[in-house]
Amino acid sequence: MTRHSTVAGREIVFTNSYGSRVVHRFGATILDWSYEPGPGDPHPALSGRDDYEAFEIADGLVYTQFHHQVDVPDVAVSLVLDFEHGRSLAVVSTIEDRARVRHTFLPGLIEGLATSGTEPAPTAALLGRRVRWTYGDGSRYEHVHVEPNANSWRCVSGPSAGLTGTDECTTYELRPEIYVLAAREKAAPSASVTIADHRDLAALRAYGAVFGLDRTGAQPTQHTFGAAGELLGHTATTV
């Protein structure tokens, strides 16, 4: 998975599952956006400008990440654009009551492109799959999807070596063996969104972002990460 300029210089418009129209104008590193709510959408009309990162996951499939630092600083967006199938998926991360992060999943249709394939949807395809991920800082974690909406992890090496936990986790399938994993910590206002490419089980790839409050509990903060993984096997699960 590599940094890619597919969206730079383009205006991309999609209509999400609320019927709301969302416009993104991508510069080289800056994004101008506007949100026009559809009927029944509880969100107000908004617009803003943010820094963004964009990465190519597969041919015609691009992941973009940005944090609304000025207009709505408690919100970050993980946006996947599938130009091959004319579809989008926005995962909106929102800090609620300074206590936890909520994820909202909004599939959409990209204007001007033919629609094909299936809409991104929740899946239990990773249930029982045990994976070891090595992150950019050298830390290594093992993950197991022990239930359809739960992910257990163990830090094998790195500053948090020996720590374990189980987080709430929602998984969406974008394309066969390409997934969005949205994990939410129970005890802290922090959550992650990971785009995981499982097409080659011997050389998994992932990219994502962690969003939540900083260590002082005062300021929203986001950092992105990359990881390489390998499938270790499968484990017994519950459903």
C-alpha positions in Angstrom: 0.0 0.0 0.0 1.6 3.3 -1.1 0.9 7.0 -0.8 -0.9 8.0 -4.0 -1.9 11.2 -5.8 -5.1 9.7 -7.3 -7.3 12.2 -5.6 -5.0 15.3 -5.8 -6.5 18.0 -8.0 -9.9 16.4 -8.2 -13.4 17.3 -7.0 -15.2 14.2 -5.8 -18.9 14.3 -4.9 -20.9 11.5 -3.4 -24.3 11.0 -1.9 -24.3 9.1 1.4 -26.9 6.8 2.9 -28.7 9.8 4.5 -29.2 11.2 1.0 -26.8 13.9 1.9 -24.5 15.4 -0.7 -20.8 15.6 0.2 -18.2 17.5 -1.9 -14.5 17.1 -1.5 -11.9 19.2 -3.4 -8.5 17.7 -3.0 -5.3 19.7 -3.3 -1.9 18.2 -2.9 -2.2 18.0 0.9 -5.2 20.2 1.7 -8.9 19.2 1.4 -11.8 21.6 1.0 -15.1 20.0 1.9 -18.8 20.8 2.2 -21.7 18.8 3.6 -25.3 19.4 2.5 -27.7 17.3 4.7 -30.5 15.3 3.0 -34.0 14.8 4.4 -33.9 13.2 7.8 -30.2 13.8 8.3 -29.6 15.1 11.8 -26.3 16.7 10.9 -26.2 20.4 10.1 -24.8 21.9 6.9 -21.0 22.3 7.3 -17.9 23.2 5.3 -14.2 23.4 6.1 -10.6 22.9 5.1 -8.3 20.2 6.5 -5.0 18.5 5.9 -5.4 15.0 4.5 -3.5 11.9 3.7 -4.4 9.6 0.8 -3.2 6.0 0.1 -3.9 3.6 -2.7 -5.1 0.2 -1.4 -5.8 -1.5 -4.7 -6.4 -0.4 -8.3 -9.1 2.2 -8.1 -9.5 2.0 -4.3 -8.1 4.9 -2.3 -8.2 5.6 1.4 -8.1 9.2 2.7 -7.9 10.3 6.3 -8.5 13.8 7.8 -9.4 15.4 11.1 -11.7 18.4 11.3 -9.4 20.3 13.6 -11.1 23.8 13.3 -14.8 23.4 12.6 -15.7 20.3 14.4 -12.5 19.2 16.3 -14.2 16.2 18.0 -14.6 14.6 14.5 -12.3 12.7 12.2 -13.2 11.0 8.9 -11.8 7.8 7.3 -13.0 8.0 3.7 -12.6 5.1 1.2 -13.3 5.9 -2.5 -13.9 3.0 -4.9 -13.6 4.5 -8.3 -13.9 1.1 -10.0 -17.4 0.5 -8.6 -18.6 4.0 -8.0 -18.9 3.6 -4.3 -17.7 5.2 -1.1 -17.6 4.5 2.6 -17.1 7.2 5.2 -16.3 6.1 8.8 -16.9 9.1 11.0 -15.1 9.0 14.4 -16.8 11.3 17.0 -15.6 11.9 20.6 -18.7 11.8 22.8 -19.0 13.5 26.2 -15.2 13.4 26.4 -15.5 9.8 27.4 -15.5 7.6 24.4 -15.4 7.5 20.6 -18.3 6.5 18.5 -18.1 5.2 14.9 -20.8 6.0 12.2 -20.7 4.1 8.9 -22.0 5.9 5.9 -21.9 4.1 2.5 -22.4 6.3 -0.6 -22.4 6.6 -4.3 -19.9 8.7 -6.2 -21.5 11.1 -8.7 -20.5 10.6 -12.4 -19.4 7.0 -12.1 -21.4 3.8 -12.9 -22.3 1.8 -9.8 -21.4 -1.9 -9.7 -20.5 -4.6 -7.2 -22.0 -4.7 -3.7 -22.3 -1.9 -1.1 -19.7 -2.1 1.7 -21.4 -4.0 4.5 -20.6 -5.5 7.9 -19.0 -8.9 7.8 -17.9 -11.7 10.1 -15.3 -13.0 7.6 -12.4 -12.4 9.9 -13.9 -14.3 12.8 -11.2 -16.5 14.3 -8.5 -15.2 12.1 -5.2 -14.7 14.1 -2.8 -12.1 12.7 0.5 -10.7 13.8 1.0 -7.0 12.7 4.3 -5.2 12.7 3.8 -1.4 12.8 6.0 1.4 11.5 7.7 2.0 14.9 8.6 -1.7 15.1 5.9 -2.7 17.7 4.3 -6.1 17.1 0.8 -7.0 18.0 -1.3 -10.2 17.6 -5.0 -9.8 16.9 -7.8 -12.3 17.0 -11.4 -11.5 16.1 -13.0 -13.6 18.9 -16.6 -12.5 18.2 -18.3 -10.7 15.3 -18.0 -7.4 17.2 -14.9 -7.9 19.4 -11.2 -8.0 18.7 -8.6 -9.3 21.2 -5.0 -8.1 21.0 -1.7 -8.8 22.7 1.5 -6.6 22.4 4.3 -9.0 21.5 7.1 -6.4 21.4 7.6 -2.7 21.7 6.9 -0.1 24.5 3.6 -1.8 25.5 5.0 -5.4 25.4 2.9 -7.8 27.5 -0.3 -5.7 27.5 -3.5 -7.4 26.4 -7.1 -6.3 25.8 -10.3 -6.8 24.0 -12.0 -3.9 22.1 -15.3 -3.5 20.5 -14.7 -3.8 16.7 -16.9 -3.4 13.7 -15.7 -4.9 10.4 -16.9 -3.9 6.9 -15.9 -5.6 3.7 -14.9 -3.2 0.8 -13.9 -5.8 -1.7 -13.1 -9.5 -1.4 -10.4 -9.8 1.3 -10.1 -6.0 1.8 -11.7 -4.8 5.1 -12.3 -1.8 7.3 -11.8 -2.5 11.0 -13.2 0.1 13.4 -12.1 -0.6 17.0 -13.3 1.3 20.0 -11.5 1.2 23.4 -13.9 0.7 26.3 -12.0 2.5 29.0 -10.6 5.4 27.1 -11.7 8.1 24.6 -9.7 6.5 21.8 -10.6 4.5 18.7 -8.9 3.3 15.5 -9.9 2.7 11.9 -7.8 0.3 9.9 -8.0 -0.6 6.2 -6.6 -4.1 6.0 -5.7 -5.9 2.8 -5.9 -9.7 3.3 -5.6 -10.7 -0.3 -2.1 -12.2 0.2 -2.3 -14.0 3.5 1.5 -14.3 3.7 2.0 -10.6 3.3 -0.9 -8.6 4.7 -0.9 -4.8 4.5 -2.8 -2.2 6.5 -3.0 1.5 7.0 -5.1 3.5 9.4 -5.5 6.1 12.1 -6.0 6.4 15.8 -8.3 9.2 17.0 -9.2 10.4 20.5 -8.2 12.7 23.3 -4.5 13.3 24.1 -2.9 12.2 27.3 -4.1 15.3 29.1 -7.7 14.5 28.2 -8.1 18.0 26.8 -7.3 18.0 23.1 -8.5 15.8 20.2 -5.6 14.2 18.4 -5.1 11.9 15.4 -2.1 9.9 14.2 -1.8 7.6 11.2 0.0 4.3 11.0 1.1 1.6 8.6 1.6 -2.1 9.3 2.7 -5.3 7.6 1.1 -8.6 8.8 1.1 -12.3 8.5 -1.7 -14.8 9.1 -0.8 -17.1 12.1 -3.8 -19.4 11.9 -7.3 -19.6 13.2 -8.6 -20.0 16.8 -11.9 -21.1 18.3 -14.5 -18.4 18.4 -18.0 -17.7 19.7 -20.9 -16.3 17.7 
